[in-house]
Amino acid sequence: MNINGNNGGQQHWQLEVDAQGLAWATLNKAGESTNSLSSSVMDELSQLLDQLDRSPPKGLIFRSGKAAGFIAGADIQEFTRLDTPEKGIELVSRGWQLFNRLAGVSYPTLALVRGHCLSGGLELALACRYLLAVDGPSTRMGLPEVMLGIVPGWGGMLRLPERIGPQAALDMMLTGKTIDASKARRLGLADDCVPQRVMDSAAALPCVANQPRRRPPCCSACSTVPSRLWWLRRQEAGRPPRVASTIRRPTRSSTSGPPPGNALAAPELIDSIVRSPTARNLVRVFFRAGAPLEFRQGEYLRSQTRACRWRRRHGRRHRRLVCTARADRHPARSGDGANCARPPASVRRLASARQG
């Protein structure tokens, strides 16, 4: 591939244009092991779009320069500095307006997702016309903002229901769980799922062809009906009431007023959620006790991969592994379980967490 470098003096983004006229925007956040959407990264992305507005390419492809994954989301450090309502509204407005601008460009855009794609990273991918997922155990997509007591205010509440349907979108947003590349393709979140060895060539095809993206399956595109309310109440159980109501609101159609999914339409809710005691405590736990499982992008996904491979290899012996984990914690009760084959550390940690 004939690439002409054009960094434009940016620190985090590298912009390259190939022989086909496609622009490749690579995010490699300086001084960090994973990519996050800090204020400096977002400012550089705005400058990058300004540059492409002056000279539009045939297509724009976003990719990651980190081995850990695509984008982990917003910079959680910035949440600790939201001490006024104006700063919270400014944070939401910055991402909302920038991603709306990205969604409205005239040339086709594509997000090449390899590894974790969470929170703001998925909202950036949803603002692109196409989403191409790399088939691999480390590729996970989701909107786990609810784990921090906040909502996906950069367009996720609007674009995720449009792409996969309200029921599947509410399931992802209210539970915070992530999905792999294959399920993302089945739901309609990803346009295709390809091996890593052909990901660059596969990413260039839809941008060059400029084809309309495929529609989500009919079952997932159906609107939420009263018979599904029991399912909705079950997903909202244990969630902060304001977070649940704010996420649920964008799925309701309205003939007047601001577009659904716009958190800026209710600025009082932004302050009550972002600076609420629940959000502050969850952010504090995030830094003190370590990130939740959904946020441990590299370490957690690698340990899950090793655990899954080990279970497949040993098959029925998996139950004996739980006995081994118990024997490690309670040697006096071990009995014959101590003689079992010792599982990987990741399996022992997962079994110990379930028992604890």
Residue, then its C-alpha position, 0 to 999 in steps of 0.5 A: m500500500n502506497i502511504n504518504g505520511n501527513n501528521g500535521g504536527q499532531q501528537h496523538w493522531q497520525l493521518e495518512v493518505d494512500a494511493q486510492g485516496l483513502a485517509w487512514a486516521t491512526l490513534n496512538k495516544a502519547g504516553e499511554s498503553t491504551n487509547s482514551l478520548s481525552s480533551s487533547v485527543m478530541d481537539e486534535l480530531s476536530q483539527l483533523l476533520d478541519q483538514l479533511d474538509r479542506s481536501p475531502p478524501k474518498g473515504l476516512i478509516f479510523r484505526s488504533g495504533k495500540a496493541a491493546g485495542f481500539i479506544a477504551g472510552a473517555d479519560i476517566q481522570e477528567f471526571t474527577r475535575l467536574d466540580t461545576p455543572e458547566k464543566g459537565i455540560e461542556l464535557v458532554s457537548r464536546g463529544w456530542q457535537l464532534f461526533n455529530r459532525l463526524a456522522g455528517v461528513s460527505y465522504p464514507t467513514l469506517a471504524l476498524v475495531r480490533g481489541h476493546c471498543l468501549s464507551g466513547g470508543l464505540e460512540l465514535a465507531l457508531a458515528c462512522r458509516y461502517l464498522l468493521a470488527v476484527d475476529g478475535p478473542s480480544t475484540r469486545m464492544g460495549l457501553p459500560e458507562v452504567m458501571l460508573g453511574i453515568v450515561p453514553g452522552w456522546g451519541g450512543m443513546l441515539r445511534l445504538p438503538e438505530r443500528i441494532g434496535p431498542q431492545a438489544a441496545l437497552d440490554m447493552m446500555l443498562t447492563g454494561k455488558t460487552i459483546d464479541a465480534s461475531k455477535a456484533r455482526r449478528l446484531g447488526l452493530a458491525d457490518d462484517c467480521v474479518p480475520q486480522r490478516v485481511m483487515d486493512s484490505a477489507a476496510a478499504l473495500p466499503c469505502v471505495a465502493n461507497q455501498p449502503r450499510r446493511r440493515p439490522p435483523c428484523c427481530s432486533a429492529c422491532s420497537t419495544v412493546p408493552s409485553r417486553l416491559w417485564w424484561l426492561r424492569r428486570q434490566e433496570a433493577g439495581r441501576p441508579p433511577r436517573v441513569a435508567s430513566t435517561i437511557r430509556r428515554p431516547t428509545r421513545s419516539s417524539t414528533s416535536g422537540p429535540p432529537p432523541g438521545n441528546a443528553l443536552a436537551a436536559p442539562e439538569l439531568i447531566d449535572s444530577i448524573v455526572r456529579s451525583p454521589t453514585a457517580r463520584n463513588l463509582v469513579r473513586v472505586f474505579f481508581r482505588a480498587g482497580a477498574p471493573l472487569e469491563f474496563r480491564q481491557g488488556e489484562y482481563l481479555r487476555s486472562q479470559t482468552r487463556a481461561c476459555r482455551w484451557r476449558r476447551r482443552h480439558g472439557r469435563r475436568h473443569r468442575r475439578l478445577v473449581c475444587t482445586a481453587r477451593a483447595d488453594r483457599h482452604p488447604a485443610r478442606s482440600g482432601d483429594g481435590a489438591n491432587c487435581a491438575r492445577p489450572p491457570a491463574s486466570v481460572r483460579r481467580l475467576a473461581s475464587a471470585r465466584q466463591g467469594 
